[in-house]
Amino acid sequence: MRITMIGSGYVGLVSGACFADFGHDVCCVDKDASKIERLLAGVMPIYEPGLDDLVERNVKAGRLRFTTSLADGVADAVFIAVGTPSRRGDGHADLSYVFGAAREIGEAITGYTVVVTKSTVPVGTGDEVERIIREANPQAEFGVVSNPEFLREGAAIDDFKRPDRIVIGSEDTRATEVMRQVYRPLYLNQAPILVTGRRTAELIKYAGNAFLATKITFINEIADLCERVGANVQEVARGIGLDNRIGSKFLHAGPGYGGSCFPKDTLALLKTSQDYEAPQRIVEAVVAVNDQRKRAMGRKVIAAMGGSIRGKTVAVLGLAFKQNTDDMRDSPAIAVVQALTDAGAVVRAFDPEATEQARPLLPDIEYATGPYEAIEGADAVVVVTPWDAFRALDLKRIKSLLAAPVVVDLRNIFDPEQVRSAGLEYTGVGR
C-alpha cells in the first residue's frame, strides 16, 4: 500500500520507517528542506536507538523516500504527523500545522484517500480537518480517521512494531477497512485493534497521557512522604505495582515528568475541559505539582550541599528529559540547572546525546565530554537523567575526583550503601 507521512519529526519518521519495514511504499514529506537533505544523506534529525539502521535499510530497498513536496507523495493513506505544540499564552494545542497540512492534502488528492491524523489533537479536530479538505476540494473522495500514536521515546520502534493496541477512530467503513490493511502486518503480533468514533479516539490519547502523568506525580508525592516517615519509595512502588489493578510502570520517583507529550497534552486536556465546562481537577493538580517539583529538586541539591552553593561547582549528569533520547523539551534538568545557577553555582553538565539540544536552552553552563570530566573538581554530582552509562560509574573514582563527597541521585540509580561505602554522602529521592 502507498503511504504518505506529512511531517518527518519524531512520530512521522519513526512511523514512516516502520511502515516501510512492513513492506509498504512510504513517502515522508517535510517542508524543512534542510531536514530532508540530511535524511537523504542518511543523517537522522533525532536520536532514537536503531532508527538510523531502519531508515537506511528501507531507503536501500526502495520502500522509503523523502521529499519536500506533497505533490510527490499523494497515496492511498496520508498521515498527518506534524507538531501540535502548546499555543503561547493560553496552553491550547496549536493546530496551525495540522490545518495547513489538511489544506494541502485537499488540493492534492485525486482518487479516494484516507486522511489519518497521527498528531495528538484535541477532540473535534478531525471534524475541522474534514471541513478544510472539503472546502479545498469539493469533489474529493476521502475519509478522515484518527489514529493516535503511543510511542515512548527511546523505545519507539519496538512500541510501533509490538503495540499494546491500535486505535482507529472512524465514521467511514471504507476508511476503516483501509486502516486495517495498513496495519495488517501486525496481525501476527496479535495487536488488538480498537475501532471507535473519531472523537473518542482523539480523547483516548489525551486521557492516556494524563493518567500516566498522574501515576508519575502520585509516586513523587509518596516519595516526599517516605522521606518524612522513614520509608522507602522503591519498595512502596513495588508493593503497589504488584497489584495488577495498578501495575508497576510509571511508578519511578524522580524529578518530575517532561518531554514532548505529557506537559503539553495535560495542558491541552485542561483547556478542552474548560471549553466544555467539564473540569478535570485531578489533572489540574498533576500539572501544578509537577511544575513545582522540578524547581524543588534544585532546592534539594542545594540543601544536600549545605544550603549555600554560591561559587561552588555542581556536576550534572543527564540533561534529556529521559534516557535514550536527545529530547530536551520540558526536561526537569532545565529547572534544576536554573535553580542551581540562580543560587550562584557553576554547573558543569554531561549528557550522552542531548548536549547540542541543551546548549541554546542552557547557554550559561559548562559542557563536559564525559561523566568523569564533569565530576572532576566539583563540589557535588547530581544525577538527573538515568542513562545506563551512569549506573556503573566507579564510585571510588568519583570520590577521588570530587572536591566534596556529595552525591544527589534524583533517579535512584545507585545503591545508597555502596555509595556510602565509597566514602560519599548520598541523597536519593524517597528513600
RAURPE-V584235 format. One record per pair of residues at least 12 apart in sequence whose ideal C-beta (glycine too) atoms are under 7 Angstrom apart, sorted by the first residue. I is the first residue (numbers start at 0). J is the second residue. Records with the same first field share a line. If there is no record, write none. Layout:
I: J ; J
This chain:
0: 23 ; 75 ; 76 ; 180 ; 181
1: 24 ; 74 ; 75
2: 18 ; 23 ; 24 ; 25 ; 74 ; 76 ; 78 ; 181
3: 26 ; 28 ; 72 ; 73 ; 74 ; 77 ; 78
4: 25 ; 27 ; 28 ; 78 ; 80
5: 28 ; 69 ; 77 ; 78 ; 79 ; 80 ; 81 ; 100
6: 29 ; 79 ; 80 ; 81
7: 27 ; 29 ; 34 ; 38 ; 65
8: 82
9: 45 ; 152 ; 259
10: 80 ; 117 ; 148 ; 150
11: 27 ; 80
12: 27
13: 47 ; 50 ; 150 ; 155 ; 156 ; 159
14: 78 ; 80 ; 117 ; 148 ; 159
15: 27 ; 63
16: 50 ; 53 ; 54 ; 57 ; 63
17: 156 ; 159 ; 160
19: 57 ; 62 ; 63
20: 53 ; 57
21: 184
22: 62 ; 184
23: 62
24: 62
25: 62 ; 63
26: 64 ; 66 ; 71 ; 72 ; 74
27: 65
28: 66 ; 67 ; 69 ; 72
29: 67
30: 67
32: 67
35: 65 ; 66 ; 67
38: 65
39: 65
41: 55
45: 325
46: 324 ; 325 ; 352
47: 155 ; 324
48: 153 ; 323
49: 156
50: 156
53: 156
69: 103 ; 107
70: 107
73: 107 ; 108 ; 109
75: 112 ; 113 ; 177
76: 113 ; 115 ; 177 ; 181
77: 104 ; 112 ; 114 ; 115
78: 115 ; 117
79: 97 ; 100 ; 101 ; 114 ; 115 ; 116 ; 117 ; 118
80: 117 ; 118
81: 96 ; 97 ; 100 ; 118
82: 96
83: 97 ; 118 ; 119 ; 120
84: 263
85: 263 ; 266 ; 267
89: 270
90: 266 ; 267 ; 270
91: 267 ; 270
92: 120 ; 121 ; 267
94: 120 ; 124
97: 118 ; 120 ; 124 ; 128
98: 127 ; 131
101: 128 ; 131 ; 132
102: 131 ; 135
104: 132
105: 131 ; 132 ; 135 ; 136 ; 139
106: 135 ; 136
108: 136 ; 139 ; 141
110: 140
111: 140 ; 141
112: 141
113: 141 ; 142 ; 144 ; 174 ; 177 ; 178
114: 128 ; 132 ; 141 ; 143
115: 144 ; 146
116: 128 ; 145 ; 146
117: 146 ; 148
119: 147 ; 204 ; 260 ; 264
120: 201
121: 201 ; 267 ; 271
122: 198 ; 201 ; 202 ; 271
123: 198
124: 201
125: 143 ; 145 ; 168 ; 197 ; 201
128: 143
129: 143
142: 169 ; 171 ; 173 ; 174
144: 167 ; 168 ; 169 ; 174 ; 178
145: 168 ; 197 ; 200 ; 201
146: 166 ; 167 ; 178
147: 166 ; 200 ; 203 ; 204
149: 162 ; 163
152: 258 ; 321 ; 324 ; 326
153: 321 ; 322 ; 323 ; 324
161: 188
162: 190
164: 190 ; 191 ; 193
165: 182 ; 185 ; 190 ; 192
166: 193 ; 195 ; 200 ; 203
167: 192 ; 194 ; 200
168: 195 ; 196 ; 197 ; 199 ; 200 ; 201
169: 194 ; 197
170: 196 ; 197
175: 194
179: 192
205: 264 ; 267 ; 268
208: 260 ; 261 ; 264 ; 265
209: 264 ; 265 ; 268 ; 282
211: 249 ; 261
212: 256 ; 261 ; 265 ; 285
213: 281 ; 285
214: 249 ; 250
215: 249 ; 256
216: 285 ; 288 ; 289
218: 232 ; 236 ; 250 ; 252
219: 252 ; 253 ; 255 ; 292
220: 288
221: 235 ; 429
222: 252 ; 428 ; 429
225: 429 ; 430
226: 429
231: 430
232: 252 ; 428 ; 429 ; 430
233: 411 ; 430
236: 250 ; 251
252: 411 ; 428 ; 429
253: 409 ; 410 ; 428
254: 292 ; 293 ; 296 ; 331 ; 335 ; 383 ; 409
255: 289 ; 292 ; 293 ; 331
256: 289
257: 320 ; 328 ; 329 ; 330 ; 331
258: 320 ; 321 ; 326 ; 328 ; 329
259: 326 ; 328
262: 329
265: 282 ; 285 ; 286
266: 286
268: 282
269: 282 ; 283 ; 286
293: 331 ; 334 ; 335
294: 334 ; 338
296: 331 ; 335 ; 409
297: 334 ; 335 ; 338 ; 339
298: 338
299: 407
300: 313 ; 335 ; 339 ; 379 ; 381 ; 407
301: 342
303: 379 ; 405 ; 407 ; 426
304: 378 ; 379 ; 405
308: 339 ; 342 ; 343 ; 344
309: 342 ; 343
310: 343
311: 344 ; 378
312: 344 ; 345 ; 347 ; 376 ; 377 ; 378
313: 339 ; 344 ; 346 ; 377 ; 378 ; 379 ; 381
314: 347 ; 373 ; 374 ; 377 ; 379 ; 380 ; 381
315: 332 ; 336 ; 346 ; 348 ; 381 ; 383
316: 349 ; 370 ; 373 ; 380 ; 381 ; 382 ; 383 ; 389
317: 332 ; 350 ; 382 ; 383 ; 384 ; 386 ; 389
318: 330 ; 332 ; 348 ; 350 ; 353 ; 357 ; 383 ; 384
319: 350 ; 352 ; 353 ; 384
321: 384
322: 384 ; 385 ; 386 ; 387
325: 352 ; 353 ; 356
327: 353 ; 356 ; 357 ; 360
331: 383
332: 383 ; 384
333: 360 ; 361
335: 383
336: 361 ; 364
340: 363 ; 364
346: 364 ; 365
347: 364 ; 365 ; 367 ; 373 ; 377
348: 364 ; 366 ; 367 ; 373
349: 367 ; 369 ; 370 ; 372 ; 373
350: 384
351: 386 ; 388
354: 366
370: 389 ; 392
371: 396 ; 400
374: 397 ; 400 ; 401
375: 400
376: 402
377: 401 ; 402
378: 402 ; 403 ; 405
379: 403 ; 405 ; 407
380: 397 ; 401 ; 406
381: 407 ; 409
382: 408 ; 409 ; 410 ; 412
383: 409
385: 410 ; 412
389: 412
390: 412
394: 417 ; 418 ; 421 ; 423
395: 421
397: 423
398: 421 ; 422 ; 423
404: 422 ; 423 ; 424
405: 424
406: 418 ; 423 ; 424 ; 425
407: 426
408: 425 ; 426 ; 427
409: 428
411: 427 ; 428 ; 430
415: 427 ; 430
